[in-house]
Amino acid sequence: MTAGLGETQVPRQAAGPSRPEFVFDGSGGAAHLIRIEGELRRCATRGALWRHLLVESIALLPYDQALVLQARDTGPHRTAHATGWVVAAVAGSVDANRDALMLPWYEKLVRRLWHETSGDPRPMQFELPDHADRSDPCTRDAAARHLLWLPLDDEGHFTGAGWLLARCTAWNPGQVKLAARLAGAYAHGANGIAGPGKPPKAWG
């Protein structure tokens, strides 16, 4: 996939058999989650944090496309008045020839979703064409039609970023719950980073 719009491109996962649905049963999945949460302390910049999120989350939440988007013109707290969203990191299997169209389409989708939900910080799962421009060919042609949107909000402290996951099959309640936990952990990490190149603040 070709990178564009200044976003970070995460290496594509190698092709292989479809992954099983994740069941949080306290075994291997729990160990992977604990490892992820421990590694967040070593991410010194938001860029590193977003790359880590997209690379590590696919083992627990199999997706076809995942993006981290950054809001423009937001204050330190959650607001519904972001004037736009820009892709900051992307991973998945969208056809490289369509990236130039699909990434702006995702940005418009999130802008519209954010406005229609008044900046609701809760996870939201939906199926296209909900929240999308129905007249846009990208809405009609998108293969991954089941989406999960998670504003990266740390107990009311909005990071100015959100995580969007898309795939061809619906998300189950356990996956939504797990995604929300991951989103909270990464939001906490993002709010703990003082600035580019600086280590995170001490965690509680």
ChimeraX commands (.cxc) that place a marker at each C-alpha (Angstrom):
marker #1 position 0.00,0.00,0.00 radius 0.5
marker #1 position 1.32,3.42,-0.88 radius 0.5
marker #1 position 1.56,6.02,1.87 radius 0.5
marker #1 position -0.04,9.38,1.39 radius 0.5
marker #1 position -1.23,12.53,3.13 radius 0.5
marker #1 position 1.77,12.42,5.46 radius 0.5
marker #1 position 0.54,9.37,7.34 radius 0.5
marker #1 position 2.66,6.64,8.85 radius 0.5
marker #1 position 2.46,3.42,6.88 radius 0.5
marker #1 position 2.50,0.27,8.98 radius 0.5
marker #1 position 4.00,-2.80,7.28 radius 0.5
marker #1 position 1.28,-5.06,5.91 radius 0.5
marker #1 position 0.78,-8.36,7.65 radius 0.5
marker #1 position 1.80,-11.41,5.64 radius 0.5
marker #1 position -1.04,-13.19,3.90 radius 0.5
marker #1 position -2.25,-16.35,5.56 radius 0.5
marker #1 position -5.30,-18.20,6.80 radius 0.5
marker #1 position -8.01,-16.14,8.41 radius 0.5
marker #1 position -7.54,-15.63,12.14 radius 0.5
marker #1 position -10.06,-17.08,14.58 radius 0.5
marker #1 position -12.42,-14.80,16.45 radius 0.5
marker #1 position -10.81,-13.63,19.68 radius 0.5
marker #1 position -12.25,-14.93,22.91 radius 0.5
marker #1 position -10.93,-13.21,26.04 radius 0.5
marker #1 position -10.56,-16.34,28.12 radius 0.5
marker #1 position -7.64,-15.41,30.36 radius 0.5
marker #1 position -5.13,-17.51,28.40 radius 0.5
marker #1 position -2.97,-16.53,25.43 radius 0.5
marker #1 position -5.06,-13.50,24.53 radius 0.5
marker #1 position -4.80,-12.12,28.06 radius 0.5
marker #1 position -1.02,-12.59,28.05 radius 0.5
marker #1 position -0.76,-10.73,24.75 radius 0.5
marker #1 position -2.89,-7.90,26.11 radius 0.5
marker #1 position -0.76,-7.61,29.25 radius 0.5
marker #1 position 2.40,-7.51,27.11 radius 0.5
marker #1 position 0.94,-4.76,24.93 radius 0.5
marker #1 position 0.01,-2.63,27.92 radius 0.5
marker #1 position 3.50,-3.07,29.35 radius 0.5
marker #1 position 5.21,-2.07,26.10 radius 0.5
marker #1 position 3.30,1.20,25.85 radius 0.5
marker #1 position 5.68,2.75,28.38 radius 0.5
marker #1 position 8.50,2.49,25.84 radius 0.5
marker #1 position 6.69,4.50,23.15 radius 0.5
marker #1 position 8.22,7.96,23.44 radius 0.5
marker #1 position 6.24,9.69,20.68 radius 0.5
marker #1 position 2.68,9.57,19.43 radius 0.5
marker #1 position 3.89,8.29,16.07 radius 0.5
marker #1 position 5.52,5.32,17.78 radius 0.5
marker #1 position 2.39,4.76,19.84 radius 0.5
marker #1 position 0.13,4.69,16.77 radius 0.5
marker #1 position 2.43,2.27,14.93 radius 0.5
marker #1 position 2.46,0.00,17.98 radius 0.5
marker #1 position -1.34,0.12,18.20 radius 0.5
marker #1 position -1.87,-0.96,14.59 radius 0.5
marker #1 position 0.81,-3.67,14.56 radius 0.5
marker #1 position -0.09,-5.27,17.88 radius 0.5
marker #1 position -3.87,-5.04,17.83 radius 0.5
marker #1 position -4.44,-7.25,14.77 radius 0.5
marker #1 position -3.58,-10.40,16.74 radius 0.5
marker #1 position -6.44,-9.67,19.14 radius 0.5
marker #1 position -8.82,-7.85,16.81 radius 0.5
marker #1 position -8.44,-9.21,13.27 radius 0.5
marker #1 position -9.12,-6.40,10.83 radius 0.5
marker #1 position -8.92,-5.71,7.11 radius 0.5
marker #1 position -8.12,-2.03,7.53 radius 0.5
marker #1 position -7.09,0.04,10.54 radius 0.5
marker #1 position -6.32,3.71,10.83 radius 0.5
marker #1 position -5.43,6.24,13.48 radius 0.5
marker #1 position -6.76,9.70,12.64 radius 0.5
marker #1 position -5.80,13.00,14.20 radius 0.5
marker #1 position -8.39,15.72,14.77 radius 0.5
marker #1 position -7.69,19.30,13.74 radius 0.5
marker #1 position -8.54,22.36,15.80 radius 0.5
marker #1 position -9.57,20.68,19.04 radius 0.5
marker #1 position -8.85,21.86,22.54 radius 0.5
marker #1 position -7.42,19.76,25.37 radius 0.5
marker #1 position -10.84,18.27,26.09 radius 0.5
marker #1 position -13.30,16.37,23.94 radius 0.5
marker #1 position -15.17,18.59,21.52 radius 0.5
marker #1 position -17.56,18.06,18.64 radius 0.5
marker #1 position -16.14,21.02,16.76 radius 0.5
marker #1 position -13.09,19.48,15.10 radius 0.5
marker #1 position -12.85,21.04,11.65 radius 0.5
marker #1 position -11.34,17.95,10.10 radius 0.5
marker #1 position -9.50,14.68,10.57 radius 0.5
marker #1 position -6.21,13.56,9.02 radius 0.5
marker #1 position -4.90,10.00,8.73 radius 0.5
marker #1 position -1.86,9.69,11.01 radius 0.5
marker #1 position -1.18,5.94,10.60 radius 0.5
marker #1 position -2.66,3.20,8.45 radius 0.5
marker #1 position -2.41,-0.58,8.09 radius 0.5
marker #1 position -4.34,-3.22,6.21 radius 0.5
marker #1 position -5.12,-4.56,2.80 radius 0.5
marker #1 position -6.76,-1.81,0.77 radius 0.5
marker #1 position -5.75,-2.00,-2.90 radius 0.5
marker #1 position -2.73,0.28,-3.36 radius 0.5
marker #1 position -4.24,1.72,-6.52 radius 0.5
marker #1 position -7.21,3.01,-4.51 radius 0.5
marker #1 position -5.33,4.54,-1.59 radius 0.5
marker #1 position -5.45,8.02,-3.09 radius 0.5
marker #1 position -9.25,7.83,-2.93 radius 0.5
marker #1 position -9.84,5.69,0.15 radius 0.5
marker #1 position -7.77,7.63,2.69 radius 0.5
marker #1 position -9.56,10.96,2.08 radius 0.5
marker #1 position -12.82,9.01,2.12 radius 0.5
marker #1 position -12.00,7.65,5.59 radius 0.5
marker #1 position -11.17,11.18,6.75 radius 0.5
marker #1 position -14.53,12.46,5.51 radius 0.5
marker #1 position -16.29,9.50,7.10 radius 0.5
marker #1 position -14.79,10.20,10.52 radius 0.5
marker #1 position -15.48,13.93,10.24 radius 0.5
marker #1 position -19.13,13.19,9.52 radius 0.5
marker #1 position -19.36,10.53,12.25 radius 0.5
marker #1 position -17.78,12.84,14.82 radius 0.5
marker #1 position -20.23,15.60,13.97 radius 0.5
marker #1 position -23.29,13.33,13.95 radius 0.5
marker #1 position -22.41,11.81,17.34 radius 0.5
marker #1 position -21.47,15.18,18.91 radius 0.5
marker #1 position -18.04,13.86,19.78 radius 0.5
marker #1 position -19.32,10.89,21.79 radius 0.5
marker #1 position -16.23,9.20,23.38 radius 0.5
marker #1 position -17.84,5.75,23.50 radius 0.5
marker #1 position -16.96,2.99,21.00 radius 0.5
marker #1 position -19.34,2.80,18.08 radius 0.5
marker #1 position -19.82,-0.04,15.63 radius 0.5
marker #1 position -21.75,0.48,12.43 radius 0.5
marker #1 position -22.15,-0.85,8.92 radius 0.5
marker #1 position -21.76,1.09,5.70 radius 0.5
marker #1 position -23.35,3.17,4.33 radius 0.5
marker #1 position -24.15,4.55,7.82 radius 0.5
marker #1 position -22.29,7.83,8.47 radius 0.5
marker #1 position -20.82,7.81,4.95 radius 0.5
marker #1 position -21.60,9.82,1.85 radius 0.5
marker #1 position -23.97,7.49,0.01 radius 0.5
marker #1 position -23.24,9.20,-3.30 radius 0.5
marker #1 position -19.47,8.59,-3.05 radius 0.5
marker #1 position -18.30,5.58,-5.14 radius 0.5
marker #1 position -15.92,4.64,-2.31 radius 0.5
marker #1 position -18.93,4.05,-0.05 radius 0.5
marker #1 position -20.44,1.69,-2.59 radius 0.5
marker #1 position -17.19,-0.13,-3.41 radius 0.5
marker #1 position -15.70,-0.52,0.09 radius 0.5
marker #1 position -15.18,-4.23,0.78 radius 0.5
marker #1 position -14.70,-3.87,4.57 radius 0.5
marker #1 position -18.18,-2.64,5.50 radius 0.5
marker #1 position -18.27,-3.35,9.25 radius 0.5
marker #1 position -16.57,-0.53,11.12 radius 0.5
marker #1 position -15.62,0.09,14.72 radius 0.5
marker #1 position -14.78,3.64,15.79 radius 0.5
marker #1 position -12.99,4.36,19.06 radius 0.5
marker #1 position -12.13,7.93,20.06 radius 0.5
marker #1 position -8.89,7.76,22.03 radius 0.5
marker #1 position -10.27,9.25,25.21 radius 0.5
marker #1 position -8.66,8.72,28.61 radius 0.5
marker #1 position -11.43,9.08,31.19 radius 0.5
marker #1 position -12.69,12.34,29.75 radius 0.5
marker #1 position -9.32,13.61,28.52 radius 0.5
marker #1 position -9.51,13.51,24.74 radius 0.5
marker #1 position -6.21,12.89,22.97 radius 0.5
marker #1 position -7.31,14.52,19.73 radius 0.5
marker #1 position -7.09,11.17,17.93 radius 0.5
marker #1 position -9.30,8.22,17.09 radius 0.5
marker #1 position -8.90,4.60,16.02 radius 0.5
marker #1 position -10.97,3.18,13.16 radius 0.5
marker #1 position -11.16,-0.54,12.39 radius 0.5
marker #1 position -12.85,-2.00,9.32 radius 0.5
marker #1 position -13.47,-5.56,8.20 radius 0.5
marker #1 position -15.80,-7.73,6.15 radius 0.5
marker #1 position -17.53,-9.42,9.12 radius 0.5
marker #1 position -19.39,-7.90,12.06 radius 0.5
marker #1 position -17.68,-7.14,15.37 radius 0.5
marker #1 position -18.90,-9.16,18.33 radius 0.5
marker #1 position -19.51,-7.67,21.80 radius 0.5
marker #1 position -16.37,-9.23,23.27 radius 0.5
marker #1 position -14.23,-7.64,20.57 radius 0.5
marker #1 position -15.83,-4.26,21.13 radius 0.5
marker #1 position -15.11,-4.52,24.86 radius 0.5
marker #1 position -11.50,-5.52,24.20 radius 0.5
marker #1 position -11.03,-2.72,21.67 radius 0.5
marker #1 position -12.34,-0.22,24.22 radius 0.5
marker #1 position -9.79,-1.44,26.77 radius 0.5
marker #1 position -6.97,-1.12,24.25 radius 0.5
marker #1 position -8.16,2.33,23.20 radius 0.5
marker #1 position -8.15,3.47,26.81 radius 0.5
marker #1 position -4.62,2.17,27.36 radius 0.5
marker #1 position -3.27,3.90,24.27 radius 0.5
marker #1 position -5.13,7.10,25.10 radius 0.5
marker #1 position -3.54,7.08,28.54 radius 0.5
marker #1 position -0.16,6.58,26.91 radius 0.5
marker #1 position -0.77,9.41,24.44 radius 0.5
marker #1 position -1.76,11.81,27.21 radius 0.5
marker #1 position 1.36,10.81,29.13 radius 0.5
marker #1 position 3.69,11.80,26.32 radius 0.5
marker #1 position 4.92,15.32,26.96 radius 0.5
marker #1 position 5.98,15.98,23.38 radius 0.5
marker #1 position 7.95,14.62,20.40 radius 0.5
marker #1 position 10.99,12.68,21.51 radius 0.5
marker #1 position 10.18,12.96,25.22 radius 0.5
marker #1 position 9.49,9.89,27.35 radius 0.5
marker #1 position 6.01,9.37,28.82 radius 0.5
marker #1 position 5.28,10.72,32.24 radius 0.5
marker #1 position 5.23,8.32,35.15 radius 0.5
marker #1 position 2.19,6.04,35.04 radius 0.5
marker #1 position -0.05,5.50,38.01 radius 0.5
marker link #1:1,2 radius 0.2
marker link #1:2,3 radius 0.2
marker link #1:3,4 radius 0.2
marker link #1:4,5 radius 0.2
marker link #1:5,6 radius 0.2
marker link #1:6,7 radius 0.2
marker link #1:7,8 radius 0.2
marker link #1:8,9 radius 0.2
marker link #1:9,10 radius 0.2
marker link #1:10,11 radius 0.2
marker link #1:11,12 radius 0.2
marker link #1:12,13 radius 0.2
marker link #1:13,14 radius 0.2
marker link #1:14,15 radius 0.2
marker link #1:15,16 radius 0.2
marker link #1:16,17 radius 0.2
marker link #1:17,18 radius 0.2
marker link #1:18,19 radius 0.2
marker link #1:19,20 radius 0.2
marker link #1:20,21 radius 0.2
marker link #1:21,22 radius 0.2
marker link #1:22,23 radius 0.2
marker link #1:23,24 radius 0.2
marker link #1:24,25 radius 0.2
marker link #1:25,26 radius 0.2
marker link #1:26,27 radius 0.2
marker link #1:27,28 radius 0.2
marker link #1:28,29 radius 0.2
marker link #1:29,30 radius 0.2
marker link #1:30,31 radius 0.2
marker link #1:31,32 radius 0.2
marker link #1:32,33 radius 0.2
marker link #1:33,34 radius 0.2
marker link #1:34,35 radius 0.2
marker link #1:35,36 radius 0.2
marker link #1:36,37 radius 0.2
marker link #1:37,38 radius 0.2
marker link #1:38,39 radius 0.2
marker link #1:39,40 radius 0.2
marker link #1:40,41 radius 0.2
marker link #1:41,42 radius 0.2
marker link #1:42,43 radius 0.2
marker link #1:43,44 radius 0.2
marker link #1:44,45 radius 0.2
marker link #1:45,46 radius 0.2
marker link #1:46,47 radius 0.2
marker link #1:47,48 radius 0.2
marker link #1:48,49 radius 0.2
marker link #1:49,50 radius 0.2
marker link #1:50,51 radius 0.2
marker link #1:51,52 radius 0.2
marker link #1:52,53 radius 0.2
marker link #1:53,54 radius 0.2
marker link #1:54,55 radius 0.2
marker link #1:55,56 radius 0.2
marker link #1:56,57 radius 0.2
marker link #1:57,58 radius 0.2
marker link #1:58,59 radius 0.2
marker link #1:59,60 radius 0.2
marker link #1:60,61 radius 0.2
marker link #1:61,62 radius 0.2
marker link #1:62,63 radius 0.2
marker link #1:63,64 radius 0.2
marker link #1:64,65 radius 0.2
marker link #1:65,66 radius 0.2
marker link #1:66,67 radius 0.2
marker link #1:67,68 radius 0.2
marker link #1:68,69 radius 0.2
marker link #1:69,70 radius 0.2
marker link #1:70,71 radius 0.2
marker link #1:71,72 radius 0.2
marker link #1:72,73 radius 0.2
marker link #1:73,74 radius 0.2
marker link #1:74,75 radius 0.2
marker link #1:75,76 radius 0.2
marker link #1:76,77 radius 0.2
marker link #1:77,78 radius 0.2
marker link #1:78,79 radius 0.2
marker link #1:79,80 radius 0.2
marker link #1:80,81 radius 0.2
marker link #1:81,82 radius 0.2
marker link #1:82,83 radius 0.2
marker link #1:83,84 radius 0.2
marker link #1:84,85 radius 0.2
marker link #1:85,86 radius 0.2
marker link #1:86,87 radius 0.2
marker link #1:87,88 radius 0.2
marker link #1:88,89 radius 0.2
marker link #1:89,90 radius 0.2
marker link #1:90,91 radius 0.2
marker link #1:91,92 radius 0.2
marker link #1:92,93 radius 0.2
marker link #1:93,94 radius 0.2
marker link #1:94,95 radius 0.2
marker link #1:95,96 radius 0.2
marker link #1:96,97 radius 0.2
marker link #1:97,98 radius 0.2
marker link #1:98,99 radius 0.2
marker link #1:99,100 radius 0.2
marker link #1:100,101 radius 0.2
marker link #1:101,102 radius 0.2
marker link #1:102,103 radius 0.2
marker link #1:103,104 radius 0.2
marker link #1:104,105 radius 0.2
marker link #1:105,106 radius 0.2
marker link #1:106,107 radius 0.2
marker link #1:107,108 radius 0.2
marker link #1:108,109 radius 0.2
marker link #1:109,110 radius 0.2
marker link #1:110,111 radius 0.2
marker link #1:111,112 radius 0.2
marker link #1:112,113 radius 0.2
marker link #1:113,114 radius 0.2
marker link #1:114,115 radius 0.2
marker link #1:115,116 radius 0.2
marker link #1:116,117 radius 0.2
marker link #1:117,118 radius 0.2
marker link #1:118,119 radius 0.2
marker link #1:119,120 radius 0.2
marker link #1:120,121 radius 0.2
marker link #1:121,122 radius 0.2
marker link #1:122,123 radius 0.2
marker link #1:123,124 radius 0.2
marker link #1:124,125 radius 0.2
marker link #1:125,126 radius 0.2
marker link #1:126,127 radius 0.2
marker link #1:127,128 radius 0.2
marker link #1:128,129 radius 0.2
marker link #1:129,130 radius 0.2
marker link #1:130,131 radius 0.2
marker link #1:131,132 radius 0.2
marker link #1:132,133 radius 0.2
marker link #1:133,134 radius 0.2
marker link #1:134,135 radius 0.2
marker link #1:135,136 radius 0.2
marker link #1:136,137 radius 0.2
marker link #1:137,138 radius 0.2
marker link #1:138,139 radius 0.2
marker link #1:139,140 radius 0.2
marker link #1:140,141 radius 0.2
marker link #1:141,142 radius 0.2
marker link #1:142,143 radius 0.2
marker link #1:143,144 radius 0.2
marker link #1:144,145 radius 0.2
marker link #1:145,146 radius 0.2
marker link #1:146,147 radius 0.2
marker link #1:147,148 radius 0.2
marker link #1:148,149 radius 0.2
marker link #1:149,150 radius 0.2
marker link #1:150,151 radius 0.2
marker link #1:151,152 radius 0.2
marker link #1:152,153 radius 0.2
marker link #1:153,154 radius 0.2
marker link #1:154,155 radius 0.2
marker link #1:155,156 radius 0.2
marker link #1:156,157 radius 0.2
marker link #1:157,158 radius 0.2
marker link #1:158,159 radius 0.2
marker link #1:159,160 radius 0.2
marker link #1:160,161 radius 0.2
marker link #1:161,162 radius 0.2
marker link #1:162,163 radius 0.2
marker link #1:163,164 radius 0.2
marker link #1:164,165 radius 0.2
marker link #1:165,166 radius 0.2
marker link #1:166,167 radius 0.2
marker link #1:167,168 radius 0.2
marker link #1:168,169 radius 0.2
marker link #1:169,170 radius 0.2
marker link #1:170,171 radius 0.2
marker link #1:171,172 radius 0.2
marker link #1:172,173 radius 0.2
marker link #1:173,174 radius 0.2
marker link #1:174,175 radius 0.2
marker link #1:175,176 radius 0.2
marker link #1:176,177 radius 0.2
marker link #1:177,178 radius 0.2
marker link #1:178,179 radius 0.2
marker link #1:179,180 radius 0.2
marker link #1:180,181 radius 0.2
marker link #1:181,182 radius 0.2
marker link #1:182,183 radius 0.2
marker link #1:183,184 radius 0.2
marker link #1:184,185 radius 0.2
marker link #1:185,186 radius 0.2
marker link #1:186,187 radius 0.2
marker link #1:187,188 radius 0.2
marker link #1:188,189 radius 0.2
marker link #1:189,190 radius 0.2
marker link #1:190,191 radius 0.2
marker link #1:191,192 radius 0.2
marker link #1:192,193 radius 0.2
marker link #1:193,194 radius 0.2
marker link #1:194,195 radius 0.2
marker link #1:195,196 radius 0.2
marker link #1:196,197 radius 0.2
marker link #1:197,198 radius 0.2
marker link #1:198,199 radius 0.2
marker link #1:199,200 radius 0.2
marker link #1:200,201 radius 0.2
marker link #1:201,202 radius 0.2
marker link #1:202,203 radius 0.2
marker link #1:203,204 radius 0.2
view
